[in-house]
Amino acid sequence: MTPTRHLRPWLGVLCAALLLGGCGFRRDGFDFGRMVLFSAVAGQIVRNGQPVAGATVTRHANFHGEEHTDSTVTDAHGNFRFGTMKTFTLLFQVLPSEPVVPQNIIVAADGSTQKIWSHVKRGYEDNNELWFHIFHLETPNEYLRVDAQTDPIRVVCTLGAEPKLVGDIWGTCDFIGNDGQSAKMVPFTPPSY
């Protein structure tokens, strides 16, 4: 018996996974093969309540050791916008793995830099940065989310502010809800696939 005989069935599965990885076909509303590394984010950079124009905003996500980065410059009103950062692969949807995508947003303005967003994304869905699993013995399956399920996620980030924890996101950003006001934490049930 040759060693390759045992590998043949697995080679077929691996080849199919790699070939279909870029196809992104849909199944039951889930975009199979599409993995969101960082949801779309739009916001404003301010310092002492005033917009910061011309700041370089850089977004980072690390997917299994591969660094994904994009960058933009704030406009005259301190506004910036990023689209959805994604990758396509079927391999990590076929093989068991836990989603772990470290994320950072860093702003460079007036000769200094500040990290305004630091988070570890635990899923590949849009906007699940805003979902938080609360661990309590009394309610082991309680979830909260920032009530800002907008597309893109809307934020106002303050340079020079002391970082704070909002859910699982560490930084200087306040989330803006659908009503244009500061978002609140609300209970919810995450989707199941």
C-alpha positions in Angstrom: 0.0 0.0 0.0 1.5 3.4 -1.0 1.2 6.4 1.2 -0.3 8.5 -1.5 -3.3 6.2 -1.7 -4.6 7.6 1.6 -4.0 11.2 0.5 -6.0 11.1 -2.7 -9.4 11.7 -1.2 -8.1 14.7 0.8 -6.3 16.1 -2.3 -9.7 16.3 -4.1 -11.3 18.1 -1.1 -8.3 20.5 -0.9 -8.3 21.3 -4.6 -12.1 21.9 -4.6 -11.7 24.2 -1.6 -9.0 26.2 -3.3 -10.8 26.4 -6.6 -14.1 27.5 -5.1 -12.4 29.9 -2.6 -12.5 32.8 -5.0 -16.0 32.1 -6.3 -18.0 33.7 -3.4 -21.2 31.8 -4.2 -24.2 32.4 -1.9 -26.0 29.8 0.2 -28.9 30.8 2.5 -28.0 34.4 2.5 -24.3 33.7 3.4 -21.8 34.7 0.9 -19.8 31.4 0.8 -16.1 32.1 0.4 -16.3 35.8 1.4 -14.7 36.7 4.7 -15.1 40.3 6.0 -11.8 41.2 7.8 -13.0 44.8 8.6 -16.4 46.2 8.1 -16.9 49.4 6.3 -16.2 52.4 8.6 -17.0 56.1 8.1 -16.3 58.8 10.6 -14.8 62.0 11.7 -11.5 62.8 13.4 -11.7 65.6 15.9 -9.3 67.2 18.4 -10.7 69.5 21.1 -14.1 69.3 19.3 -12.6 70.7 16.1 -12.3 68.6 12.8 -8.8 67.5 11.9 -8.2 68.0 8.2 -5.4 66.3 6.2 -4.9 63.5 8.8 -3.8 60.1 7.4 -6.0 57.3 8.6 -4.6 53.8 8.2 -6.6 50.6 8.8 -4.9 47.2 9.5 -6.3 43.7 9.7 -4.3 40.5 10.1 -5.7 37.3 8.6 -3.7 34.2 9.5 -0.4 36.1 9.3 -1.2 38.1 6.2 -1.4 41.8 6.8 -4.2 43.8 5.0 -3.9 47.6 5.0 -5.6 50.5 3.4 -5.3 54.3 4.0 -7.1 57.5 3.4 -6.8 61.2 4.2 -9.4 63.2 6.1 -11.2 66.0 4.2 -11.6 69.6 5.3 -14.3 68.5 7.8 -12.2 65.7 9.3 -14.3 63.0 7.6 -12.9 59.7 6.3 -14.4 56.5 4.8 -13.3 53.0 4.3 -15.1 50.3 2.3 -15.4 46.7 3.4 -12.0 45.0 3.7 -12.5 41.3 2.7 -10.8 38.3 1.4 -12.1 35.2 -0.4 -11.2 31.7 0.6 -13.1 28.5 1.2 -10.4 26.8 3.0 -11.1 28.4 6.4 -14.8 27.8 6.0 -14.4 24.1 5.1 -11.7 23.3 7.7 -12.4 24.0 11.4 -10.9 27.2 12.6 -11.8 30.0 15.0 -12.0 33.5 13.4 -9.4 35.7 15.0 -8.7 38.9 13.0 -6.7 41.6 14.9 -7.8 45.1 13.8 -6.3 48.5 14.3 -6.9 52.0 13.0 -4.1 54.5 13.4 -4.2 58.3 12.7 -1.2 60.4 11.8 -1.7 64.2 12.2 0.5 67.1 12.9 3.6 65.0 13.4 2.1 62.5 15.8 0.3 59.2 15.6 -2.4 57.7 17.7 -4.2 54.3 17.7 -7.9 55.1 17.7 -9.3 51.5 17.3 -7.9 48.2 18.5 -10.1 45.1 18.4 -10.0 41.4 17.6 -12.8 40.5 15.2 -14.3 37.0 16.0 -16.4 36.4 12.9 -16.4 37.0 9.2 -19.8 38.8 9.0 -20.4 42.5 8.2 -20.6 44.7 11.3 -19.9 41.9 13.8 -17.3 44.1 15.3 -20.2 45.5 17.2 -21.4 42.2 18.7 -20.2 41.2 22.2 -20.6 37.9 24.0 -21.2 38.6 27.7 -20.0 35.8 30.0 -22.1 35.4 33.1 -22.8 32.2 35.0 -26.5 33.2 35.3 -26.9 33.9 31.6 -24.2 32.1 29.7 -25.5 32.9 26.2 -26.2 36.6 26.5 -25.1 38.9 23.7 -25.0 42.7 23.4 -24.3 44.8 20.4 -23.7 48.5 19.8 -27.0 49.8 18.5 -25.2 51.3 15.4 -26.0 48.7 12.8 -25.4 51.2 10.0 -23.5 50.5 6.8 -20.9 51.7 7.1 -20.2 51.7 10.9 -20.3 55.4 11.9 -17.8 56.8 14.4 -16.4 60.1 15.8 -12.9 59.6 17.0 -11.1 62.1 19.2 -7.3 62.6 19.0 -5.6 63.2 22.3 -8.5 61.5 24.3 -7.9 58.8 26.8 -8.7 55.4 25.2 -11.8 53.6 26.6 -13.4 50.2 26.1 -16.7 50.1 24.2 -17.8 46.4 24.2 -14.6 44.8 23.0 -13.2 47.7 21.0 -10.4 49.7 22.7 -9.9 53.3 21.4 -11.1 56.8 21.2 -14.1 56.4 19.0 -17.7 57.0 19.9 -20.3 55.0 17.8 -23.1 56.8 16.1 -26.5 55.2 15.9 -29.1 55.3 13.1 -30.7 58.4 14.7 -27.4 60.3 14.5 -26.9 60.2 18.3 -24.4 58.3 20.4 -25.2 54.5 20.1 -26.2 52.4 23.1 -25.6 48.8 24.0 -28.7 46.6 23.4 -29.3 42.8 23.8 -29.6 40.7 20.6 -29.4 37.2 19.2 -26.6 36.7 16.7 -27.4 34.9 13.4 -26.6 31.2 13.2 -25.3 29.5 10.1 
